[in-house]
């Protein structure tokens, strides 16, 4: 799985795998990759990171955070990585 690959198909597949796994523990590493990645990488990763953050926020101690995450998840379609 290589989100920084030069190959658009490889980046797209990597983003799809992350969406399917839904592992919020990857967020710090994904944020690091987004910071140094190309524009195409940042665009591909945004829906993945947003989804993982919202899913993680559903377990927050703050009712406002949980409500906001639930609203964001309910309003969005199933996240898909940007197709290159």
C-alpha positions in Angstrom: 0.0 0.0 0.0 1.7 3.2 -1.2 -0.1 6.5 -0.9 2.9 8.3 -2.3 3.4 6.2 -5.4 3.9 8.0 -8.7 1.2 5.6 -10.1 -2.3 7.0 -9.7 -3.8 3.6 -9.7 -1.6 2.5 -6.8 -2.5 5.6 -4.8 -6.2 5.1 -5.4 -6.0 1.4 -4.4 -4.1 2.4 -1.2 -6.7 4.9 -0.3 -9.5 2.4 -0.9 -7.8 -0.1 1.4 -7.6 2.5 4.2 -11.2 3.3 3.8 -12.2 -0.4 4.1 -9.9 -0.9 7.1 -11.1 2.2 9.0 -8.2 2.1 11.4 -8.0 5.5 13.3 -4.6 4.6 14.7 -3.2 5.4 11.3 -4.2 9.0 11.5 -0.9 10.4 12.8 1.0 8.7 10.0 -1.5 9.8 7.4 -1.3 13.4 8.5 2.5 13.2 8.2 2.2 11.8 4.6 -0.3 14.6 3.7 2.1 17.3 5.0 4.9 16.2 2.7 2.9 14.7 -0.1 2.1 16.2 -3.5 -1.2 17.9 -4.2 -2.5 14.7 -5.8 -1.6 12.7 -2.6 -3.3 15.3 -0.4 -6.5 15.3 -2.5 -6.6 11.5 -2.6 -6.1 11.2 1.2 -8.6 13.9 2.3 -11.7 11.7 2.2 -9.9 8.9 4.0 -8.6 11.1 6.8 -11.9 12.8 7.2 -13.7 9.5 7.5 -11.3 8.1 10.0 -11.4 11.2 12.1 -15.1 11.3 12.2 -15.4 7.6 13.0 -12.9 8.1 15.9 -14.8 11.2 17.1 -17.9 9.1 17.5 -16.3 7.7 20.7 -15.4 11.1 22.1 -16.3 12.1 25.6 -17.7 15.3 24.3 -21.3 15.2 23.2 -20.7 18.1 20.8 -17.8 16.3 19.2 -19.9 13.1 18.8 -22.8 15.0 17.4 -20.6 16.8 14.9 -19.0 13.6 13.8 -22.3 11.9 13.4 -23.7 14.8 11.3 -20.6 14.8 9.1 -20.8 11.1 8.5 -24.6 11.2 7.9 -24.3 14.1 5.4 -21.5 12.6 3.3 -21.7 9.9 0.7 -19.5 6.9 1.2 -16.0 8.4 0.9 -14.1 7.5 -2.2 -10.5 8.5 -3.0 -10.1 11.0 -5.8 -9.6 9.3 -9.1 -6.5 10.5 -10.9 
